[in-house]
Amino acid sequence: MIRCTVRHGVPPAMNRLPASLTVVTLLACCLAPAGAAAQTPADPLGDRGRWADMQRQFYRDGEVTFDPRVRVEVPATAEDAMNVPVAVDARALAGEQIERIVVVADYNPILKVLEFEPTAVAPYLAFRIKVQQSTPVRAGVKLRDGRWLVGSAVVSSQGGGCTAPSTGRGVAGWERTLNTVSARQFSSPAGDRLRFSVLHPMDTGLANGIPAFFIDELLIRDAAGATLARIWPAEPVSENPVFTLELGGVQRVTEITGRDNNGNKVLGALR
C-alpha cells in the first residue's frame, strides 16, 4: 500500500452559483453539437435510452456497431446513486487495435463519464460513478481503423447522485489529504491487476454553491517512464475514485500521476 499526499493549496474560493447558471449548465450538457453523424444502428436497449443523441455527440466519427464482445457490467439496481459500480471489459476484442474507450450515461446531466486509453494494458477498467436517474451506461471502443464497437447496460436508480454535494467536504481538513494516492498491484484469477484510489471530492458543479472540481487526467507509468494507460475522468466519476486495471503482461507499475481541473497535481509512487 503506497500513500502520497500532495499539498498545493486549497481550491479557489467557492462562491455560490446563481440558479440561472445551473440551468444553463444542465441544458448545455444535454444538447449534442451540430454535425453529420454516421448511420445510426438500432439500439439493443430499445426505447430505454437516448442512443441517437449519444452517437451524434460521442461516436459520430466512424462506423458504429453494437458488439457483444464489449461488456458493460452494472448492478440492475443501484443501492447508492453516488457510488454505482461499473466495469468495462473489452478483452474479448483480442487482435483488434484499440485506440480508446469512451464511457457515457444517457440520462445523466453530464453525459461523458470518462475516457480510457489502454496503451499497454488490457482493455478492462472498473470504477464507480454517480447517476442522476435510471440510465443506460455505454462504452464505445474506438479502433485504430476508425470503427466504434459499443456495449450497453441499464442501471435502475432513485437518482440524485450528480446534484448531491460530496460527503468528504463535511470532514474538517479534507484539503490536507487532497490527491492522496493509495495503490496496490496484485494477482487475481483473471491476471495481474492494479487497483488505486485518489482522495478527491469529484464535484460535478451541479450542487448549489459548489463549482466543478474534479480529476481530469491520470497516467500510469512503468519504471522506464513509459505510459501504460491514460484515464481522463469526468465529473460523474464518484468521489475518492477507485480504479482497477488488468495489466495484461505488464511486469511492474511504478508511478501514477495526474492533475485536477484546478491544477492540483496527483503523484503516487509504487515501491
MIDOSE-1310 file (N, C-alpha, C; in nm, 2 decimals, decimal comma, always signed):
residues 271
mirc	+0,08/-0,12/+0,00/+0,00/+0,00/+0,00/+0,09/+0,12/+0,00; +0,07/+0,22/-0,09/+0,15/+0,34/-0,10/+0,07/+0,46/-0,09; +0,11/+0,55/-0,01/+0,03/+0,68/+0,01/+0,12/+0,80/-0,02; +0,07/+0,89/-0,08/+0,14/+1,01/-0,12/+0,05/+1,13/-0,11
tvrh	+0,08/+1,22/-0,02/-0,01/+1,34/+0,00/+0,05/+1,46/-0,07; -0,03/+1,52/-0,15/+0,01/+1,64/-0,23/-0,06/+1,76/-0,17; +0,01/+1,87/-0,13/-0,05/+1,99/-0,07/-0,01/+2,10/-0,16; -0,10/+2,14/-0,25/-0,08/+2,25/-0,34/-0,18/+2,36/-0,31
gvpp	-0,23/+2,36/-0,19/-0,32/+2,47/-0,15/-0,46/+2,43/-0,17; -0,55/+2,51/-0,11/-0,69/+2,48/-0,12/-0,74/+2,54/-0,25; -0,84/+2,47/-0,31/-0,90/+2,52/-0,43/-0,95/+2,66/-0,42; -0,96/+2,74/-0,52/-1,01/+2,87/-0,51/-1,14/+2,88/-0,44
amnr	-1,17/+3,00/-0,38/-1,29/+3,02/-0,31/-1,41/+2,98/-0,39; -1,51/+2,91/-0,33/-1,62/+2,85/-0,40/-1,74/+2,94/-0,37; -1,76/+3,04/-0,46/-1,88/+3,13/-0,44/-2,00/+3,06/-0,49; -2,12/+3,10/-0,44/-2,24/+3,05/-0,47/-2,28/+3,08/-0,62
lpas	-2,32/+2,97/-0,69/-2,36/+2,99/-0,83/-2,50/+3,04/-0,84; -2,53/+3,13/-0,93/-2,67/+3,17/-0,95/-2,75/+3,05/-1,01; -2,88/+3,05/-0,97/-2,97/+2,94/-1,02/-2,97/+2,93/-1,17; -2,96/+3,05/-1,24/-2,97/+3,06/-1,38/-2,85/+2,99/-1,45
ltvv	-2,73/+3,00/-1,38/-2,61/+2,94/-1,44/-2,63/+2,78/-1,43; -2,69/+2,74/-1,32/-2,71/+2,59/-1,30/-2,80/+2,54/-1,41; -2,90/+2,61/-1,45/-2,99/+2,57/-1,55/-2,92/+2,56/-1,69; -2,84/+2,67/-1,71/-2,77/+2,67/-1,84/-2,67/+2,55/-1,85
tlla	-2,61/+2,52/-1,74/-2,51/+2,41/-1,74/-2,58/+2,28/-1,77; -2,70/+2,26/-1,71/-2,77/+2,14/-1,73/-2,81/+2,12/-1,88; -2,86/+2,23/-1,93/-2,90/+2,23/-2,07/-2,78/+2,21/-2,17; -2,67/+2,27/-2,14/-2,55/+2,26/-2,22/-2,50/+2,12/-2,23
ccla	-2,51/+2,05/-2,11/-2,46/+1,91/-2,10/-2,55/+1,81/-2,18; -2,67/+1,85/-2,20/-2,76/+1,75/-2,27/-2,78/+1,77/-2,42; -2,73/+1,89/-2,47/-2,75/+1,92/-2,61/-2,63/+1,87/-2,69; -2,66/+1,80/-2,80/-2,55/+1,75/-2,88/-2,51/+1,86/-2,98
paga	-2,38/+1,86/-3,02/-2,34/+1,96/-3,11/-2,39/+1,93/-3,25; -2,40/+2,03/-3,34/-2,44/+2,01/-3,47/-2,33/+1,93/-3,55; -2,38/+1,86/-3,65/-2,28/+1,79/-3,73/-2,34/+1,66/-3,78; -2,29/+1,61/-3,89/-2,34/+1,49/-3,95/-2,30/+1,37/-3,87
aaqt	-2,38/+1,28/-3,85/-2,35/+1,15/-3,78/-2,35/+1,04/-3,88; -2,27/+0,93/-3,84/-2,28/+0,81/-3,92/-2,41/+0,75/-3,91; -2,44/+0,65/-3,99/-2,57/+0,58/-3,99/-2,59/+0,53/-3,85; -2,71/+0,54/-3,79/-2,74/+0,50/-3,66/-2,79/+0,36/-3,65
padp	-2,72/+0,27/-3,59/-2,77/+0,13/-3,58/-2,88/+0,12/-3,47; -2,97/+0,03/-3,48/-3,08/+0,01/-3,38/-3,02/-0,02/-3,25; -3,07/+0,05/-3,15/-3,03/+0,03/-3,01/-3,08/-0,10/-2,95; -3,00/-0,19/-2,91/-3,05/-0,32/-2,85/-3,13/-0,30/-2,72
lgdr	-3,12/-0,18/-2,66/-3,20/-0,15/-2,54/-3,33/-0,09/-2,57; -3,37/-0,08/-2,70/-3,50/-0,03/-2,74/-3,51/+0,12/-2,71; -3,63/+0,15/-2,65/-3,65/+0,30/-2,63/-3,62/+0,34/-2,49; -3,53/+0,26/-2,42/-3,49/+0,30/-2,28/-3,38/+0,40/-2,27
grwa	-3,33/+0,44/-2,39/-3,22/+0,54/-2,38/-3,23/+0,64/-2,49; -3,12/+0,72/-2,50/-3,11/+0,83/-2,60/-2,99/+0,80/-2,70; -3,00/+0,68/-2,76/-2,88/+0,63/-2,83/-2,85/+0,72/-2,95; -2,95/+0,77/-3,02/-2,92/+0,86/-3,14/-2,84/+0,98/-3,09
dmqr	-2,88/+1,04/-2,98/-2,80/+1,16/-2,92/-2,66/+1,12/-2,88; -2,65/+1,00/-2,82/-2,51/+0,96/-2,77/-2,42/+0,94/-2,89; -2,47/+0,87/-3,00/-2,39/+0,85/-3,11/-2,35/+0,98/-3,18; -2,45/+1,08/-3,19/-2,42/+1,20/-3,26/-2,31/+1,28/-3,18
qfyr	-2,31/+1,27/-3,05/-2,22/+1,36/-2,97/-2,09/+1,29/-2,95; -2,08/+1,16/-2,93/-1,96/+1,09/-2,88/-1,90/+0,99/-2,98; -1,98/+0,93/-3,07/-1,93/+0,82/-3,16/-1,96/+0,85/-3,30; -1,96/+0,98/-3,34/-2,00/+1,01/-3,47/-1,90/+1,01/-3,58
dgev	-1,77/+0,98/-3,55/-1,66/+1,00/-3,65/-1,62/+0,86/-3,71; -1,71/+0,77/-3,71/-1,68/+0,64/-3,78/-1,80/+0,54/-3,78; -1,78/+0,43/-3,84/-1,89/+0,33/-3,85/-1,91/+0,28/-3,70; -2,04/+0,26/-3,67/-2,07/+0,22/-3,53/-2,15/+0,08/-3,54
tfdp	-2,11/-0,01/-3,45/-2,17/-0,14/-3,44/-2,18/-0,18/-3,29; -2,30/-0,22/-3,25/-2,32/-0,28/-3,12/-2,25/-0,42/-3,12; -2,16/-0,45/-3,03/-2,08/-0,57/-3,03/-2,09/-0,64/-2,89; -2,13/-0,76/-2,88/-2,14/-0,83/-2,75/-2,01/-0,85/-2,69
rvrv	-1,90/-0,84/-2,76/-1,77/-0,85/-2,70/-1,73/-0,73/-2,62; -1,80/-0,62/-2,63/-1,78/-0,51/-2,54/-1,88/-0,52/-2,43; -1,84/-0,56/-2,31/-1,93/-0,58/-2,20/-1,93/-0,46/-2,10; -2,04/-0,42/-2,07/-2,06/-0,31/-1,96/-2,13/-0,38/-1,85
evpa	-2,07/-0,39/-1,73/-2,13/-0,45/-1,62/-2,17/-0,35/-1,51; -2,30/-0,34/-1,48/-2,35/-0,26/-1,38/-2,45/-0,33/-1,30; -2,48/-0,29/-1,17/-2,59/-0,36/-1,10/-2,72/-0,33/-1,16; -2,82/-0,42/-1,15/-2,95/-0,40/-1,20/-3,02/-0,28/-1,13
taed	-2,99/-0,27/-1,00/-3,04/-0,16/-0,92/-2,93/-0,10/-0,84; -2,91/+0,03/-0,84/-2,81/+0,10/-0,77/-2,85/+0,12/-0,62; -2,78/+0,07/-0,53/-2,81/+0,10/-0,39/-2,77/+0,24/-0,34; -2,67/+0,29/-0,41/-2,62/+0,43/-0,37/-2,60/+0,50/-0,51
amnv	-2,68/+0,60/-0,53/-2,67/+0,68/-0,66/-2,53/+0,75/-0,68; -2,46/+0,77/-0,57/-2,33/+0,84/-0,57/-2,22/+0,74/-0,59; -2,24/+0,61/-0,58/-2,14/+0,51/-0,60/-2,19/+0,39/-0,67; -2,20/+0,40/-0,80/-2,25/+0,29/-0,88/-2,14/+0,21/-0,95
pvav	-2,11/+0,09/-0,91/-2,00/+0,02/-0,97/-2,02/-0,01/-1,12; -1,92/+0,01/-1,20/-1,92/-0,01/-1,34/-1,79/-0,08/-1,38; -1,80/-0,18/-1,46/-1,68/-0,25/-1,52/-1,70/-0,25/-1,67; -1,60/-0,20/-1,74/-1,60/-0,21/-1,89/-1,49/-0,31/-1,93
dara	-1,54/-0,41/-2,00/-1,45/-0,53/-2,04/-1,45/-0,55/-2,19; -1,34/-0,51/-2,25/-1,33/-0,54/-2,40/-1,22/-0,63/-2,43; -1,19/-0,72/-2,33/-1,08/-0,82/-2,36/-1,11/-0,92/-2,46; -1,24/-0,94/-2,49/-1,28/-1,03/-2,60/-1,24/-0,98/-2,74
lage	-1,20/-0,85/-2,75/-1,16/-0,80/-2,88/-1,01/-0,83/-2,91; -0,97/-0,95/-2,87/-0,83/-0,99/-2,89/-0,80/-0,98/-3,04; -0,69/-0,91/-3,07/-0,64/-0,89/-3,20/-0,68/-0,76/-3,27; -0,78/-0,69/-3,21/-0,82/-0,56/-3,26/-0,72/-0,46/-3,20
qier	-0,70/-0,35/-3,28/-0,61/-0,24/-3,23/-0,70/-0,13/-3,17; -0,70/-0,12/-3,04/-0,79/-0,03/-2,97/-0,72/+0,10/-2,95; -0,78/+0,21/-2,98/-0,73/+0,34/-2,97/-0,77/+0,40/-2,83; -0,90/+0,39/-2,80/-0,95/+0,45/-2,67/-1,09/+0,39/-2,65
ivvv	-1,14/+0,41/-2,52/-1,27/+0,37/-2,48/-1,34/+0,49/-2,42; -1,46/+0,52/-2,46/-1,54/+0,64/-2,42/-1,66/+0,59/-2,35; -1,68/+0,62/-2,22/-1,80/+0,58/-2,14/-1,89/+0,69/-2,12; -2,02/+0,67/-2,15/-2,12/+0,78/-2,13/-2,24/+0,72/-2,06
adyn	-2,33/+0,81/-2,00/-2,45/+0,77/-1,93/-2,56/+0,86/-1,99; -2,66/+0,79/-2,06/-2,76/+0,86/-2,14/-2,84/+0,97/-2,07; -2,88/+0,94/-1,94/-2,97/+1,03/-1,87/-2,90/+1,11/-1,76; -2,77/+1,11/-1,75/-2,70/+1,20/-1,66/-2,70/+1,34/-1,71
pilk	-2,71/+1,44/-1,62/-2,70/+1,58/-1,67/-2,56/+1,61/-1,74; -2,46/+1,54/-1,70/-2,33/+1,55/-1,76/-2,31/+1,41/-1,82; -2,30/+1,40/-1,95/-2,31/+1,27/-2,02/-2,19/+1,19/-2,02; -2,07/+1,26/-2,05/-1,95/+1,18/-2,05/-1,90/+1,14/-1,91
vlef	-1,87/+1,01/-1,89/-1,82/+0,96/-1,76/-1,67/+0,96/-1,76; -1,60/+0,91/-1,86/-1,46/+0,91/-1,87/-1,41/+0,86/-2,01; -1,28/+0,88/-2,03/-1,22/+0,81/-2,15/-1,10/+0,73/-2,09; -1,07/+0,62/-2,16/-0,96/+0,53/-2,11/-0,88/+0,49/-2,24
epta	-0,75/+0,51/-2,23/-0,66/+0,47/-2,33/-0,57/+0,35/-2,28; -0,60/+0,23/-2,32/-0,52/+0,12/-2,27/-0,40/+0,09/-2,35; -0,30/+0,18/-2,34/-0,19/+0,18/-2,43/-0,11/+0,05/-2,43; -0,08/+0,00/-2,30/+0,00/-0,13/-2,29/-0,06/-0,22/-2,19
vapy	-0,19/-0,20/-2,15/-0,26/-0,29/-2,06/-0,38/-0,35/-2,13; -0,45/-0,44/-2,06/-0,57/-0,50/-2,12/-0,68/-0,39/-2,12; -0,77/-0,41/-2,22/-0,89/-0,31/-2,23/-0,99/-0,35/-2,13; -0,96/-0,33/-2,00/-1,05/-0,36/-1,89/-1,03/-0,24/-1,79
lafr	-1,15/-0,19/-1,74/-1,14/-0,09/-1,64/-1,27/-0,09/-1,55; -1,25/-0,10/-1,42/-1,36/-0,09/-1,32/-1,35/+0,03/-1,24; -1,46/+0,09/-1,21/-1,47/+0,22/-1,14/-1,61/+0,24/-1,08; -1,64/+0,36/-1,02/-1,77/+0,39/-0,97/-1,81/+0,52/-1,02
ikvq	-1,94/+0,54/-1,04/-1,99/+0,67/-1,10/-2,11/+0,71/-1,02; -2,15/+0,84/-1,04/-2,27/+0,90/-0,99/-2,38/+0,90/-1,10; -2,50/+0,87/-1,06/-2,61/+0,87/-1,16/-2,72/+0,96/-1,11; -2,79/+1,03/-1,20/-2,89/+1,13/-1,16/-3,03/+1,06/-1,16
qstp	-3,04/+0,95/-1,24/-3,16/+0,87/-1,25/-3,13/+0,74/-1,32; -3,23/+0,66/-1,33/-3,21/+0,53/-1,41/-3,16/+0,57/-1,55; -3,06/+0,49/-1,59/-2,99/+0,53/-1,72/-2,92/+0,41/-1,78; -2,91/+0,41/-1,92/-2,82/+0,32/-1,98/-2,68/+0,38/-1,96
vrag	-2,58/+0,29/-1,95/-2,44/+0,32/-1,94/-2,38/+0,25/-2,06; -2,30/+0,33/-2,14/-2,25/+0,28/-2,27/-2,10/+0,29/-2,27; -2,03/+0,20/-2,34/-1,89/+0,21/-2,36/-1,86/+0,19/-2,51; -1,80/+0,29/-2,57/-1,77/+0,28/-2,71/-1,62/+0,26/-2,72
vklr	-1,58/+0,15/-2,79/-1,44/+0,12/-2,81/-1,40/+0,17/-2,95; -1,31/+0,27/-2,96/-1,27/+0,32/-3,09/-1,15/+0,24/-3,14; -1,16/+0,18/-3,25/-1,05/+0,10/-3,31/-0,96/+0,20/-3,40; -0,84/+0,16/-3,42/-0,75/+0,24/-3,50/-0,79/+0,26/-3,64
dgrw	-0,87/+0,17/-3,69/-0,92/+0,18/-3,83/-1,05/+0,27/-3,84; -1,09/+0,33/-3,73/-1,19/+0,43/-3,73/-1,33/+0,38/-3,68; -1,34/+0,24/-3,67/-1,47/+0,19/-3,63/-1,50/+0,20/-3,48; -1,62/+0,21/-3,44/-1,67/+0,21/-3,30/-1,74/+0,08/-3,27
lvgs	-1,70/+0,01/-3,17/-1,78/-0,11/-3,12/-1,83/-0,07/-2,98; -1,96/-0,09/-2,97/-2,03/-0,03/-2,85/-2,10/-0,14/-2,77; -2,09/-0,13/-2,64/-2,17/-0,22/-2,55/-2,25/-0,13/-2,45; -2,36/-0,18/-2,40/-2,46/-0,10/-2,32/-2,51/-0,19/-2,21
avvs	-2,55/-0,12/-2,10/-2,63/-0,19/-1,99/-2,71/-0,08/-1,92; -2,81/-0,12/-1,85/-2,90/-0,03/-1,78/-2,89/-0,05/-1,63; -2,88/+0,06/-1,56/-2,89/+0,06/-1,42/-3,01/+0,14/-1,37; -3,09/+0,08/-1,28/-3,20/+0,15/-1,22/-3,16/+0,22/-1,09
sqgg	-3,21/+0,34/-1,07/-3,17/+0,41/-0,95/-3,28/+0,52/-0,92; -3,29/+0,54/-0,79/-3,38/+0,65/-0,74/-3,31/+0,79/-0,78; -3,18/+0,79/-0,80/-3,11/+0,90/-0,85/-3,07/+1,01/-0,75; -3,03/+1,12/-0,81/-2,99/+1,24/-0,73/-2,84/+1,24/-0,70
gcta	-2,76/+1,14/-0,76/-2,62/+1,14/-0,73/-2,54/+1,25/-0,79; -2,58/+1,31/-0,90/-2,50/+1,41/-0,97/-2,52/+1,55/-0,91; -2,63/+1,57/-0,83/-2,66/+1,70/-0,78/-2,63/+1,71/-0,63; -2,59/+1,60/-0,57/-2,56/+1,59/-0,42/-2,42/+1,64/-0,40
pstg	-2,39/+1,71/-0,29/-2,25/+1,75/-0,26/-2,17/+1,63/-0,21; -2,04/+1,64/-0,23/-1,95/+1,53/-0,18/-1,96/+1,52/-0,03; -1,94/+1,40/+0,02/-1,95/+1,38/+0,17/-1,82/+1,43/+0,23; -1,71/+1,42/+0,16/-1,58/+1,45/+0,22/-1,56/+1,59/+0,27
rgva	-1,64/+1,68/+0,21/-1,63/+1,82/+0,24/-1,68/+1,85/+0,38; -1,75/+1,76/+0,44/-1,80/+1,78/+0,58/-1,70/+1,74/+0,68; -1,58/+1,69/+0,64/-1,47/+1,65/+0,73/-1,37/+1,76/+0,74; -1,35/+1,81/+0,86/-1,25/+1,92/+0,88/-1,11/+1,88/+0,82
gwer	-1,05/+1,97/+0,75/-0,91/+1,94/+0,70/-0,91/+1,85/+0,58; -1,02/+1,84/+0,51/-1,01/+1,75/+0,39/-0,91/+1,80/+0,28; -0,89/+1,93/+0,29/-0,79/+1,98/+0,19/-0,65/+1,92/+0,21; -0,62/+1,89/+0,33/-0,48/+1,84/+0,36/-0,45/+1,70/+0,30
tlnt	-0,56/+1,63/+0,27/-0,54/+1,49/+0,21/-0,57/+1,49/+0,06; -0,60/+1,61/+0,00/-0,64/+1,62/-0,14/-0,53/+1,55/-0,23; -0,58/+1,46/-0,31/-0,50/+1,39/-0,41/-0,40/+1,29/-0,35; -0,43/+1,24/-0,23/-0,35/+1,13/-0,17/-0,38/+1,00/-0,25
vsar	-0,28/+0,93/-0,29/-0,29/+0,81/-0,37/-0,26/+0,69/-0,29; -0,35/+0,59/-0,30/-0,32/+0,46/-0,24/-0,33/+0,36/-0,36; -0,23/+0,27/-0,37/-0,22/+0,18/-0,48/-0,17/+0,04/-0,44; -0,22/-0,06/-0,51/-0,17/-0,20/-0,49/-0,17/-0,28/-0,62
qfss	-0,06/-0,34/-0,65/-0,06/-0,43/-0,76/-0,07/-0,58/-0,71; -0,15/-0,66/-0,76/-0,18/-0,79/-0,71/-0,22/-0,89/-0,82; -0,21/-1,02/-0,79/-0,25/-1,12/-0,88/-0,39/-1,17/-0,85; -0,47/-1,20/-0,95/-0,60/-1,25/-0,94/-0,62/-1,36/-1,04
pagd	-0,73/-1,44/-1,03/-0,76/-1,54/-1,13/-0,76/-1,49/-1,27; -0,80/-1,36/-1,28/-0,81/-1,30/-1,42/-0,68/-1,25/-1,47; -0,58/-1,24/-1,38/-0,44/-1,19/-1,42/-0,40/-1,08/-1,32; -0,28/-1,03/-1,35/-0,22/-0,93/-1,26/-0,31/-0,80/-1,28
rlrf	-0,34/-0,74/-1,16/-0,42/-0,62/-1,16/-0,35/-0,50/-1,08; -0,40/-0,38/-1,11/-0,36/-0,26/-1,04/-0,49/-0,20/-0,99; -0,50/-0,18/-0,86/-0,61/-0,10/-0,80/-0,56/+0,02/-0,73; -0,61/+0,13/-0,76/-0,56/+0,25/-0,69/-0,68/+0,35/-0,67
svlh	-0,66/+0,43/-0,57/-0,76/+0,53/-0,53/-0,69/+0,67/-0,52; -0,77/+0,77/-0,54/-0,72/+0,91/-0,52/-0,83/+0,98/-0,44; -0,78/+1,05/-0,33/-0,88/+1,12/-0,24/-0,91/+1,26/-0,31; -1,03/+1,27/-0,35/-1,07/+1,39/-0,42/-1,23/+1,40/-0,42
pmdt	-1,28/+1,52/-0,40/-1,43/+1,53/-0,39/-1,50/+1,50/-0,52; -1,44/+1,52/-0,64/-1,50/+1,50/-0,77/-1,64/+1,57/-0,78; -1,64/+1,70/-0,75/-1,77/+1,78/-0,75/-1,81/+1,80/-0,90; -1,94/+1,78/-0,92/-1,99/+1,79/-1,06/-2,02/+1,94/-1,10
glan	-2,03/+2,03/-1,00/-2,07/+2,17/-1,03/-2,22/+2,19/-1,03; -2,29/+2,08/-1,00/-2,44/+2,09/-1,00/-2,50/+2,10/-0,87; -2,42/+2,09/-0,76/-2,47/+2,11/-0,62/-2,47/+2,26/-0,59; -2,57/+2,32/-0,53/-2,57/+2,46/-0,51/-2,45/+2,51/-0,43
gipa	-2,39/+2,61/-0,49/-2,27/+2,68/-0,43/-2,14/+2,61/-0,44; -2,13/+2,50/-0,51/-2,01/+2,42/-0,52/-1,97/+2,41/-0,67; -1,87/+2,47/-0,72/-1,83/+2,46/-0,86/-1,77/+2,33/-0,89; -1,76/+2,30/-1,02/-1,70/+2,17/-1,06/-1,55/+2,17/-1,02
ffid	-1,52/+2,06/-0,96/-1,38/+2,04/-0,91/-1,35/+1,89/-0,91; -1,27/+1,84/-1,01/-1,26/+1,70/-1,04/-1,13/+1,67/-1,10; -1,08/+1,55/-1,08/-0,96/+1,50/-1,15/-0,99/+1,48/-1,30; -0,91/+1,54/-1,38/-0,93/+1,53/-1,53/-0,83/+1,46/-1,61
elli	-0,72/+1,41/-1,54/-0,62/+1,33/-1,61/-0,54/+1,24/-1,52; -0,52/+1,11/-1,55/-0,44/+1,02/-1,48/-0,35/+0,94/-1,57; -0,23/+0,93/-1,54/-0,13/+0,85/-1,63/-0,07/+0,74/-1,54; -0,06/+0,62/-1,59/+0,00/+0,51/-1,52/+0,13/+0,47/-1,60
rdaa	+0,24/+0,47/-1,53/+0,37/+0,45/-1,60/+0,45/+0,34/-1,53; +0,55/+0,28/-1,61/+0,64/+0,18/-1,56/+0,77/+0,24/-1,52; +0,87/+0,16/-1,48/+0,99/+0,20/-1,43/+1,08/+0,28/-1,53; +1,05/+0,25/-1,66/+1,13/+0,32/-1,76/+1,06/+0,46/-1,80
gatl	+0,95/+0,49/-1,73/+0,88/+0,61/-1,76/+0,78/+0,60/-1,88; +0,76/+0,48/-1,93/+0,67/+0,46/-2,04/+0,53/+0,46/-1,99; +0,44/+0,53/-2,06/+0,30/+0,54/-2,02/+0,23/+0,40/-2,06; +0,17/+0,34/-1,96/+0,10/+0,21/-1,98/-0,05/+0,23/-2,01
ariw	-0,11/+0,34/-1,95/-0,25/+0,37/-1,97/-0,28/+0,51/-1,93; -0,38/+0,57/-1,99/-0,43/+0,70/-1,95/-0,58/+0,69/-1,92; -0,62/+0,77/-1,82/-0,76/+0,78/-1,79/-0,79/+0,93/-1,78; -0,90/+0,97/-1,85/-0,95/+1,11/-1,83/-1,09/+1,10/-1,77
paep	-1,09/+1,11/-1,63/-1,22/+1,11/-1,56/-1,30/+1,24/-1,59; -1,43/+1,23/-1,58/-1,51/+1,35/-1,59/-1,59/+1,36/-1,46; -1,67/+1,46/-1,45/-1,74/+1,49/-1,33/-1,83/+1,37/-1,27; -1,89/+1,29/-1,35/-1,97/+1,18/-1,30/-1,90/+1,07/-1,22
vsen	-1,76/+1,07/-1,23/-1,69/+0,96/-1,16/-1,71/+0,99/-1,01; -1,72/+0,89/-0,93/-1,75/+0,90/-0,79/-1,64/+0,97/-0,71; -1,68/+1,03/-0,60/-1,59/+1,09/-0,50/-1,48/+0,99/-0,46; -1,36/+1,03/-0,43/-1,25/+0,95/-0,40/-1,24/+0,82/-0,49
pvft	-1,22/+0,85/-0,62/-1,24/+0,74/-0,72/-1,14/+0,63/-0,70; -1,19/+0,51/-0,73/-1,11/+0,39/-0,72/-1,11/+0,32/-0,86; -1,00/+0,29/-0,92/-0,99/+0,23/-1,05/-0,92/+0,10/-1,04; -0,96/+0,00/-1,11/-0,90/-0,13/-1,12/-0,87/-0,16/-1,27
lelg	-0,74/-0,19/-1,30/-0,70/-0,22/-1,43/-0,64/-0,36/-1,44; -0,65/-0,43/-1,55/-0,58/-0,55/-1,57/-0,46/-0,52/-1,65; -0,34/-0,57/-1,60/-0,22/-0,52/-1,65/-0,18/-0,59/-1,78; -0,23/-0,71/-1,80/-0,21/-0,78/-1,93/-0,06/-0,80/-1,97
gvqr	+0,02/-0,85/-1,88/+0,16/-0,88/-1,91/+0,26/-0,78/-1,86; +0,21/-0,66/-1,82/+0,30/-0,56/-1,77/+0,36/-0,61/-1,64; +0,49/-0,60/-1,63/+0,56/-0,65/-1,51/+0,54/-0,57/-1,38; +0,55/-0,44/-1,40/+0,55/-0,35/-1,28/+0,51/-0,21/-1,31
vtei	+0,41/-0,16/-1,24/+0,37/-0,02/-1,24/+0,45/+0,05/-1,13; +0,51/+0,16/-1,16/+0,59/+0,23/-1,06/+0,53/+0,37/-1,03; +0,45/+0,43/-1,11/+0,41/+0,57/-1,09/+0,27/+0,60/-1,14; +0,19/+0,67/-1,06/+0,06/+0,72/-1,10/+0,06/+0,87/-1,09
tgrd	+0,04/+0,95/-1,20/+0,05/+1,09/-1,19/-0,08/+1,15/-1,26; -0,10/+1,27/-1,24/-0,22/+1,34/-1,30/-0,24/+1,48/-1,24; -0,36/+1,53/-1,26/-0,40/+1,66/-1,21/-0,55/+1,67/-1,20; -0,59/+1,78/-1,14/-0,74/+1,80/-1,14/-0,76/+1,93/-1,22
nngn	-0,89/+1,97/-1,23/-0,92/+2,09/-1,32/-0,88/+2,22/-1,26; -0,83/+2,22/-1,13/-0,77/+2,34/-1,07/-0,62/+2,34/-1,07; -0,56/+2,24/-1,14/-0,42/+2,24/-1,15/-0,34/+2,17/-1,04; -0,42/+2,12/-0,94/-0,35/+2,04/-0,83/-0,30/+1,91/-0,88
kvlg	-0,18/+1,87/-0,85/-0,11/+1,76/-0,91/-0,14/+1,63/-0,83; -0,15/+1,52/-0,90/-0,16/+1,39/-0,84/-0,03/+1,32/-0,86; +0,03/+1,26/-0,75/+0,16/+1,19/-0,77/+0,16/+1,07/-0,67; +0,17/+0,95/-0,72/+0,18/+0,83/-0,63/+0,29/+0,74/-0,69
alr	+0,38/+0,69/-0,60/+0,48/+0,61/-0,64/+0,47/+0,47/-0,58; +0,48/+0,36/-0,66/+0,47/+0,23/-0,61/+0,61/+0,17/-0,59; +0,64/+0,11/-0,48/+0,77/+0,06/-0,45/+0,76/-0,09/-0,41
